[in-house]
C-alpha cells in the first residue's frame, strides 16, 4: 500500500492490531510481528516516524510522544517512548530508506530495522496490545509492506530462525512455531483479508 500525503501530515493507524495474549481476534499469538515502510519521497526537512501505539492514538500527534506508543523518528534518529523527548539515538533516515518495526511477543520488546539491518534500538517491557503507527509532518509518500505484497528487506525468518523455522505458506509477518493445518488455513485467510483492508487513514 502506497500512501501520499498532500497536506501538512499526521499519523496513520493500521486497522489490524498486534496482540500479545490470546483473544477472539488472535486465538494464537505469534512470537513476532513485523512491518516495513519505504519512504518514497519527502519534502526537505520533513519527518517520518515508524512505530507502534494504541488503536485510538491521537492522529494529530507524532507516534512515540503519547502514552502507549513507541517510534523511531527519521529527522534526528531518536527513539521516542511515551515522551516528546527522544531517549536513544540511531541513524537518520529519509527518502529512499526502508524502516521496519517489529514486536517480539516472547520478550515483550519492540525493535527496529533500517535498510534490511537490525538496529540497536529497542523498547523492553512493552506489554500492551498495539497497532502499527506511521507519522509524517510534511508532503511526501511512503509504501507500507506487511509481507504479503513483497519480500521484506530484513530477513526476519533467518534472523530469528531459532523460533521461526521455515514453513511453506505462512504469512512472513505473522510466523508461528507450530499450528494445526486447519487452524493455519483459517489464520492465513483472515490475515489475507486484513492485508486487503490495509490501513485506516486519516489525513490531518
C-alpha atoms as one frame of an Amber mdcrd trajectory, in Angstrom:
protein
   0.000   0.000   0.000   1.406   3.397  -1.032   0.203   6.480   0.829   0.742
  10.055  -0.380   0.238  12.983   1.968  -0.781  16.212   0.212  -1.406  18.273
   3.350   0.775  19.022   6.368   0.786  15.439   7.635  -0.500  13.403  10.536
  -0.419   9.848  11.901  -1.894   6.752  10.262  -3.057   3.791  12.364  -3.157
   0.243  10.956  -6.524  -1.489  11.055  -5.155  -4.812  12.336  -3.829  -4.961
  15.874  -0.870  -6.876  17.259  -1.969  -8.890  20.276   0.289 -10.292  22.989
  -2.275 -12.577  24.609  -4.894 -14.860  23.009  -8.246 -13.241  22.206 -11.124
 -13.593  19.728  -9.204 -11.610  17.091  -5.969 -13.550  17.666  -6.558 -17.056
  19.127  -2.847 -17.909  18.924  -0.170 -15.286  19.463   2.866 -15.453  17.117
   6.336 -14.887  18.575   6.943 -11.920  16.231   5.015  -9.260  14.349   6.727
  -7.038  11.786   6.121  -4.466   9.035   8.241  -2.177   6.851   7.854   1.324
   5.467   9.705   2.596   2.393   9.914   6.383   2.187   9.447   7.153  -1.498
   9.751  10.925  -1.300   9.699  13.545   1.418   9.784  17.333   1.454  13.196
  18.593   2.669  13.165  18.877   6.441  10.213  16.544   6.727   9.839  13.900
   9.411   8.670  10.290   9.178   8.128   8.266  12.363   7.644   4.477  12.399
   6.369   2.631  15.441   3.510   1.188  17.464   0.733   2.504  19.677  -2.898
   2.164  20.761  -5.772   1.970  18.318  -7.188   5.309  19.473  -3.885   7.164
  19.110  -4.228  10.919  18.579  -3.651  11.280  14.842  -2.523  14.886  15.193
   0.422  13.743  17.355   3.597  12.038  16.172   3.998   8.371  17.198   6.066
   7.876  20.336   5.024  11.110  22.015   1.977   9.843  23.898   1.050   7.051
  26.309   1.301   3.510  24.982   3.370   4.400  21.904   6.961   3.984  20.751
   8.508   5.205  17.489  11.772   5.787  15.640  11.958   9.277  14.050  13.936
   9.866  10.880  14.878  13.538  11.225  17.024  13.086  14.339  17.317   9.288
  14.596  15.795   9.440  18.063  13.666   6.773  19.731  10.576   8.175  21.424
   8.639   6.190  24.037   5.640   7.862  25.668   7.501  11.178  25.673   8.218
  14.177  23.467  11.889  13.815  24.359  13.955  11.259  22.460  15.942   8.804
  24.549  18.267   6.851  22.234  19.939   7.979  19.003  20.145   5.825  15.867
  20.938   6.632  12.223  18.852   9.227  10.418  16.500   8.075   7.652  14.502
   9.697   4.873  13.630   9.399   1.191  14.903   6.137  -0.299  15.220   4.338
   3.036  13.195   1.370   4.293  12.485   1.198   8.015  10.958  -1.795   9.757
   9.305  -2.131  13.153   8.612  -5.395  14.941   7.263  -6.729  18.211   8.860
  -9.719  19.922   5.941 -11.151  21.915   8.129 -13.679  23.727  10.343 -10.943
  25.198   7.702  -8.191  25.014  10.179  -5.985  23.194   9.832  -3.581  20.253
  12.686  -3.496  17.701  13.523  -1.594  14.517  15.454  -2.179  11.295  16.842
   0.142   8.618  17.526  -0.943   5.041  17.476  -4.616   5.972  19.700  -4.402
   9.059  18.672  -4.792  12.690  19.325  -1.660  14.742  20.327  -1.401  18.369
  17.092   0.448  19.141  14.550  -1.362  21.280  11.864  -0.770  23.907  11.771
  -3.515  26.560   8.804  -4.498  28.728   6.282  -3.414  26.087   3.282  -5.365
  27.373   0.443  -3.603  25.564  -1.565  -4.836  22.621  -0.849  -2.323  19.878
  -1.247  -1.177  16.286   1.372  -0.106  13.729   1.675   3.695  13.531   3.298
   5.890  10.886   3.633   9.638  11.296   4.622  12.229   8.720   4.740  16.000
   9.139   5.052  17.209   5.557   4.218  16.380   1.974   5.576  13.016   0.831
   4.717   9.402   0.206   5.601   6.018   1.623   4.861   2.371   0.854   3.775
   0.031   3.650   4.579  -3.684   3.462   3.184  -6.307   5.835   4.909  -9.111
   3.955   2.078 -10.307   1.727   2.720  -7.986  -1.219   6.528  -8.181  -1.392
   9.503  -9.690   0.483  10.871  -7.739   3.419  14.305  -6.129   3.097  15.057
  -7.506   6.558  15.210 -11.317   6.610  13.015 -11.812   9.652  12.895 -15.593
   9.425  16.642 -16.061   9.015  17.469 -13.675  11.824  15.079 -15.330  14.260
  15.465 -18.849  12.886  15.626 -20.379  16.389  11.930 -19.661  16.906  10.763
 -19.254  13.306  11.608 -22.443  11.380  10.724 -22.235   7.664   7.139 -23.258
   6.910   5.629 -23.061   3.435   2.533 -20.890   3.054   2.985 -18.798   6.182
   2.482 -15.062   6.124   6.037 -13.859   6.904   4.908 -11.071   9.231   2.846
 -13.431  11.373   5.005 -16.546  11.768   4.204 -19.340  14.224   6.355 -22.152
  15.529   3.527 -24.671  15.241  -0.086 -24.596  14.094  -2.613 -27.307  13.073
  -3.274 -27.349   9.348  -6.962 -26.361   9.598  -6.195 -23.535  12.012  -3.336
 -22.404   9.783  -5.694 -22.126   6.793  -8.206 -20.105   8.811  -5.461 -17.843
  10.132  -3.973 -17.323   6.674  -7.387 -16.452   5.191  -8.114 -13.980   7.990
  -4.757 -12.277   7.605  -5.138 -12.104   3.833  -8.359 -10.187   4.448  -6.545
  -7.875   6.842  -3.881  -7.231   4.197  -6.584  -6.323   1.663  -8.157  -3.875
   4.105  -4.687  -2.465   4.787  -4.731   0.894   6.559  -7.439   3.063   8.009
  -6.070   6.531   7.275  -6.991   9.981   8.480  -5.361  12.996   6.865  -4.758
  15.957   9.122
